Amino acid sequence: MMTTTVESIDYCSIFEAFDCIKAAPKNTPIIVDLDETLFLRNSTQEYLNTLQPQFLGAALLFLLSYLKPWNWLPGQIKGDVSRDWLRVVIATLVFPWTLILWRWRTKQLANNHTNTKLIESLNQKSENPIIIATLGFGFIVNPLVRHFSLPVKDVVACRFWRGAIDRWRGKRDMLEARLGLESLSTATVVTDSIVDAPLLSSVAQPCLVVWPEAEYQPAMANVYLPLFYLERVKRPSEGYFFKQVILEDLLVLLLSLSWLSPRPILHAISIFILVLSFSCIYEIGYWENDLLGEKIEQNPVLSKTYQRYKTRINSSWQRQPWIWAIILAIPAIILLDFTKSSISITELNAELVYSNLAPIAIDLLRWLSLLIFVRSCLWIYNRIDIKTRVWVFPLLQITKNFGFLVIATTNIIGAILFCSTTLARWFPYLIYRNGGDRTNFPKRMSSLLIFIFLAMALILGGYQASLLLNGQALAILTLFTLRALRDISKVLAQFHFLSYSLSYLEPHPIKSPQGQVTSKF
């Protein structure tokens, strides 16, 4: 039997757990954990998984995980101790109908995920009060427990508004307040969590056991959100969406395409939505690359969060990105087509959209063709050898900018910007695939220099300077110079003249073939 000190608590087998329950003295409380113990899932995650519409619920949870408002709380309730509480409170306030949906769903969950073996063992101890203790929330747990075939005397759980304080106090304090110290000291406790060590050290029969059927399923695990994989798995903690999608991809497109539109703001909004549509399909290539890399490559480059999130990648992820891409593309293309006309925004209506259905449909087909082409390139890229990928990579980068010309137009300045951006992204990849270190490659400064060189070449080749020296070019030069300041400062910091000491002018002794020492400058 396990000792009752926190340091020496060990896990036991399920057979030892049953023996522990069987040996519980008559009329002493048997305290059972809920999540992943009596209920073989996590009640909080299942509740959050009930949010409807699911994609909005997933978006809310993603936003909360990005903002981390639990880190804004004061004192001892700050941080991860309040994470689930704050997620539950905010989700319930935003989606109040979840309370009703949860009550409808609990019966099915109880039938499918109840630990029947544990319940059978507990039912044999009818003379002992059965108490469920959990750091879950009472309004979530109570409807679920009612469907258990178990005479539960009491449920000790966290409160809705004061859940953060309850979770900080822990099960031991909550149970002591409910049962009293004397009753608690005679209890038998069955739990799967080492977090309950203070409780286990306070009872007569502690039983720490992991049930093989238990499974922790994160909320909204099967719901796809655009850029979730890139933001949270492929490039965690790098701010991929803002740094790459906004400051790189979108900025180049706005300067090359939206700048030329008679309605640049509406055009920019349309391009932004299309970038999201494009990213849905491009993102498939990233998680496909990780999955195939883990299976095929000897030393795959995988992020630390990949193992935690890879279970989310399932068959639905093959379809959902396409659904998102199409849903986003339709209003974006309607808006883009509107920017080409002279009609006022106040005159835009369903009838007008219907009358322009043909050009909108053509643009939508062109856009879908681009997405299919991108997906095909990614499929090929992920299945060819590493050396050959060097030559497919620039094609993928070309689709990120030149690909948008299937539904939009640019000028010579925009084309130069596209070229310079593509080349500046390709060069470090060439270095990387040929065994070099690309981390210090000045990509933004290179993009600026290539843009200037190409513009100069066109001017020297006969193009009028007025076509290249205008507000658009000035804006590109200004913004790209500001972006490249860090690269420029690093290059300047490395600049120095070589210093030669006088020792270089002194004769250096060398040995002749006969072994005699001679000297030579």
Backbone hydrogen bonds, N-H to C=O, Kabsch-Sander energy under -0.5 kcal/mol:
donor,donor_aa,acceptor,acceptor_aa,energy
8,S,5,T,-0.7
9,I,6,V,-1.0
12,C,208,L,-3.0
17,A,13,S,-1.8
18,F,14,I,-2.1
19,D,15,F,-2.1
20,C,16,E,-2.2
21,I,17,A,-2.1
22,K,18,F,-2.5
23,A,19,D,-1.9
24,A,21,I,-1.3
28,T,25,P,-1.7
30,I,129,P,-2.5
31,I,29,P,-0.6
31,I,188,T,-3.5
32,V,30,I,-0.5
32,V,131,I,-2.9
33,D,190,V,-2.8
34,L,133,A,-0.6
36,E,39,F,-1.8
36,E,41,R,-1.9
37,T,34,L,-1.9
37,T,39,F,-1.0
38,L,33,D,-1.2
39,F,34,L,-3.0
40,L,38,L,-0.5
40,L,113,H,-3.2
43,S,41,R,-0.6
46,E,42,N,-2.4
47,Y,43,S,-2.2
48,L,44,T,-2.3
49,N,45,Q,-1.7
50,T,47,Y,-1.7
51,L,48,L,-1.1
57,G,53,P,-2.3
58,A,54,Q,-3.2
59,A,55,F,-1.8
60,L,56,L,-2.3
61,L,57,G,-2.4
62,F,58,A,-2.4
63,L,59,A,-2.3
64,L,60,L,-2.5
65,S,61,L,-2.3
66,Y,62,F,-1.6
67,L,63,L,-2.7
68,K,64,L,-3.0
71,N,68,K,-1.9
72,W,69,P,-1.9
73,L,70,W,-0.7
77,I,74,P,-1.2
78,K,75,G,-1.3
79,G,70,W,-2.4
82,S,79,G,-1.9
83,R,80,D,-1.1
84,D,80,D,-0.5
86,L,82,S,-2.7
87,R,83,R,-2.2
88,V,84,D,-2.5
89,V,85,W,-2.5
90,I,86,L,-2.4
91,A,87,R,-2.3
92,T,88,V,-2.4
93,L,89,V,-2.1
94,V,90,I,-2.4
95,F,91,A,-2.7
98,T,95,F,-2.0
99,L,96,P,-1.6
100,I,97,W,-0.5
101,L,97,W,-2.2
102,W,98,T,-2.8
103,R,99,L,-1.3
104,W,100,I,-1.6
105,R,101,L,-1.5
106,T,102,W,-1.7
107,K,103,R,-0.5
109,L,105,R,-2.0
110,A,106,T,-2.9
111,N,107,K,-2.2
112,N,108,Q,-2.0
113,H,109,L,-2.5
114,T,110,A,-0.8
115,N,38,L,-2.7
116,T,114,T,-1.7
119,I,115,N,-2.2
120,E,116,T,-2.4
121,S,117,K,-1.8
122,L,118,L,-2.4
123,N,119,I,-2.4
124,Q,120,E,-0.7
124,Q,121,S,-0.6
125,K,122,L,-1.8
128,N,125,K,-1.8
130,I,151,P,-0.6
131,I,30,I,-2.6
131,I,129,P,-0.6
132,I,154,D,-2.3
133,A,32,V,-2.1
133,A,131,I,-0.6
134,T,156,V,-2.6
138,G,158,C,-2.7
140,I,137,F,-1.5
141,V,137,F,-2.9
142,N,138,G,-2.6
144,L,140,I,-0.7
144,L,141,V,-0.5
145,V,141,V,-2.6
146,R,142,N,-1.6
147,H,144,L,-1.4
148,F,145,V,-2.1
150,L,148,F,-2.1
152,V,150,L,-1.7
153,K,130,I,-2.5
154,D,130,I,-1.2
156,V,132,I,-3.3
157,A,155,V,-0.7
158,C,136,G,-2.8
163,G,160,F,-0.6
166,D,162,R,-2.1
167,R,163,G,-2.6
168,W,164,A,-1.7
169,R,165,I,-2.3
170,G,166,D,-2.3
174,M,170,G,-1.7
175,L,171,K,-3.0
176,E,172,R,-2.4
177,A,173,D,-2.1
178,R,174,M,-1.3
179,L,175,L,-3.6
180,G,175,L,-0.6
180,G,176,E,-1.5
184,L,180,G,-2.2
185,S,181,L,-2.0
186,T,182,E,-0.6
186,T,183,S,-0.9
187,A,184,L,-1.5
188,T,29,P,-2.3
189,V,205,Q,-2.4
190,V,31,I,-2.6
191,T,207,C,-2.3
196,D,193,S,-1.4
197,A,194,I,-1.7
200,L,196,D,-2.7
201,S,197,A,-2.2
202,S,199,L,-1.7
203,V,200,L,-0.8
204,A,187,A,-1.0
205,Q,187,A,-2.1
207,C,189,V,-1.5
208,L,10,D,-0.5
209,V,191,T,-2.6
209,V,207,C,-0.7
211,W,36,E,-0.6
211,W,209,V,-0.5
214,A,211,W,-1.6
215,E,40,L,-2.2
217,Q,215,E,-0.7
221,A,218,P,-1.3
223,V,220,M,-1.3
224,Y,222,N,-0.6
228,F,225,L,-2.2
231,E,227,L,-2.4
232,R,228,F,-2.9
233,V,229,Y,-2.0
234,K,229,Y,-3.0
235,R,230,L,-1.8
238,E,235,R,-1.4
240,Y,235,R,-0.5
243,K,239,G,-2.8
244,Q,240,Y,-2.7
245,V,240,Y,-1.5
246,I,241,F,-1.9
247,L,242,F,-2.2
248,E,244,Q,-0.7
249,D,244,Q,-2.6
250,L,245,V,-2.9
251,L,246,I,-1.2
252,V,248,E,-1.9
253,L,249,D,-1.7
254,L,250,L,-2.7
255,L,251,L,-2.2
256,S,252,V,-1.5
257,L,253,L,-2.9
258,S,253,L,-1.0
259,W,254,L,-2.0
260,L,257,L,-1.2
261,S,258,S,-1.1
267,H,263,R,-2.4
268,A,264,P,-2.6
269,I,265,I,-2.2
270,S,266,L,-2.2
271,I,267,H,-2.5
272,F,268,A,-2.5
273,I,269,I,-2.0
274,L,270,S,-2.1
275,V,271,I,-2.3
276,L,272,F,-1.7
277,S,273,I,-2.2
278,F,274,L,-3.0
279,S,275,V,-2.5
280,C,276,L,-1.6
281,I,277,S,-1.0
282,Y,278,F,-2.3
283,E,279,S,-2.4
284,I,280,C,-0.7
284,I,281,I,-0.6
285,G,281,I,-0.9
286,Y,282,Y,-0.8
287,W,283,E,-1.9
288,E,284,I,-2.4
289,N,285,G,-1.9
290,D,286,Y,-1.8
291,L,287,W,-2.2
292,L,288,E,-2.6
293,G,289,N,-2.2
294,E,290,D,-2.3
295,K,291,L,-1.3
296,I,292,L,-3.0
297,E,292,L,-0.5
297,E,293,G,-1.1
302,L,300,P,-1.0
306,Y,303,S,-1.2
309,Y,305,T,-1.6
310,K,306,Y,-2.0
312,R,309,Y,-2.1
313,I,310,K,-1.3
314,N,312,R,-0.9
317,W,314,N,-1.3
318,Q,315,S,-1.4
319,R,315,S,-0.6
319,R,316,S,-0.8
320,Q,316,S,-3.0
322,W,319,R,-0.7
323,I,319,R,-1.8
324,W,320,Q,-2.7
325,A,321,P,-2.6
326,I,322,W,-2.3
327,I,323,I,-2.6
328,L,324,W,-2.6
329,A,325,A,-1.8
330,I,326,I,-2.0
332,A,328,L,-1.3
333,I,329,A,-2.7
334,I,330,I,-2.0
335,L,331,P,-2.4
336,L,332,A,-2.3
337,D,333,I,-2.7
338,F,334,I,-1.8
339,T,335,L,-1.6
340,K,336,L,-0.5
340,K,337,D,-0.9
341,S,338,F,-1.6
347,E,344,S,-1.2
348,L,345,I,-1.0
353,V,349,N,-2.2
354,Y,350,A,-2.5
355,S,351,E,-2.1
356,N,352,L,-1.2
357,L,354,Y,-1.5
360,I,356,N,-1.6
361,A,357,L,-2.9
362,I,358,A,-2.3
363,D,359,P,-2.4
364,L,360,I,-2.4
365,L,361,A,-2.3
366,R,362,I,-2.3
367,W,363,D,-2.4
368,L,364,L,-2.6
369,S,365,L,-2.2
370,L,366,R,-2.1
371,L,367,W,-2.3
372,I,368,L,-2.5
373,F,369,S,-2.3
374,V,370,L,-2.8
375,R,371,L,-2.7
376,S,372,I,-2.1
377,C,373,F,-2.4
378,L,374,V,-2.5
379,W,375,R,-2.3
380,I,376,S,-2.3
381,Y,377,C,-2.9
382,N,378,L,-2.3
383,R,380,I,-1.4
384,I,380,I,-0.6
384,I,381,Y,-0.8
389,R,385,D,-1.4
390,V,386,I,-0.6
390,V,387,K,-0.8
391,W,388,T,-1.7
392,V,388,T,-0.7
392,V,389,R,-0.6
393,F,389,R,-2.5
396,L,392,V,-1.7
397,Q,393,F,-1.9
398,I,394,P,-2.3
399,T,395,L,-1.6
400,K,396,L,-0.8
401,N,397,Q,-0.6
401,N,398,I,-1.2
402,F,398,I,-1.3
403,G,398,I,-1.4
404,F,401,N,-1.2
405,L,402,F,-1.8
406,V,403,G,-1.6
407,I,404,F,-1.5
408,A,404,F,-1.1
415,A,411,N,-2.4
416,I,412,I,-2.1
417,L,413,I,-2.3
418,F,414,G,-2.4
419,C,415,A,-2.2
420,S,416,I,-2.7
421,T,417,L,-2.4
422,T,418,F,-2.4
423,L,419,C,-2.5
424,A,420,S,-2.2
425,R,421,T,-1.5
426,W,422,T,-1.7
427,F,423,L,-2.4
429,Y,425,R,-0.7
430,L,426,W,-2.4
431,I,427,F,-2.2
432,Y,428,P,-2.5
433,R,429,Y,-2.7
434,N,430,L,-1.1
435,G,432,Y,-1.5
436,G,431,I,-3.0
438,R,436,G,-0.7
441,F,438,R,-1.6
443,K,441,F,-2.0
446,S,442,P,-2.4
447,S,443,K,-2.2
448,L,444,R,-1.9
449,L,445,M,-2.5
450,I,446,S,-2.8
451,F,447,S,-2.0
452,I,448,L,-2.2
453,F,449,L,-2.7
454,L,450,I,-2.6
455,A,451,F,-2.1
456,M,452,I,-2.5
457,A,453,F,-2.4
458,L,454,L,-2.0
459,I,455,A,-2.0
460,L,456,M,-2.8
461,G,457,A,-1.5
462,G,459,I,-1.3
463,Y,458,L,-2.6
467,L,464,Q,-1.6
468,L,464,Q,-0.6
468,L,465,A,-1.0
469,L,465,A,-3.1
470,N,468,L,-1.0
474,L,470,N,-2.6
475,A,471,G,-2.5
476,I,472,Q,-2.3
477,L,473,A,-2.8
478,T,474,L,-2.6
479,L,475,A,-2.7
480,F,476,I,-2.7
481,T,477,L,-1.7
482,L,478,T,-2.2
483,R,479,L,-2.3
484,A,480,F,-1.4
485,L,482,L,-1.0
488,I,484,A,-2.9
489,S,485,L,-2.8
490,K,486,R,-2.0
491,V,487,D,-2.2
492,L,488,I,-2.6
493,A,489,S,-2.1
494,Q,490,K,-1.2
495,F,491,V,-0.6
495,F,492,L,-0.8
501,S,499,S,-0.5
504,Y,501,S,-1.7
505,L,502,L,-1.8
506,E,502,L,-0.6
506,E,503,S,-0.6
508,H,520,K,-2.5
510,I,518,T,-2.2
512,S,516,Q,-3.1
515,G,512,S,-2.2
518,T,510,I,-3.3
518,T,516,Q,-0.5
520,K,508,H,-1.4
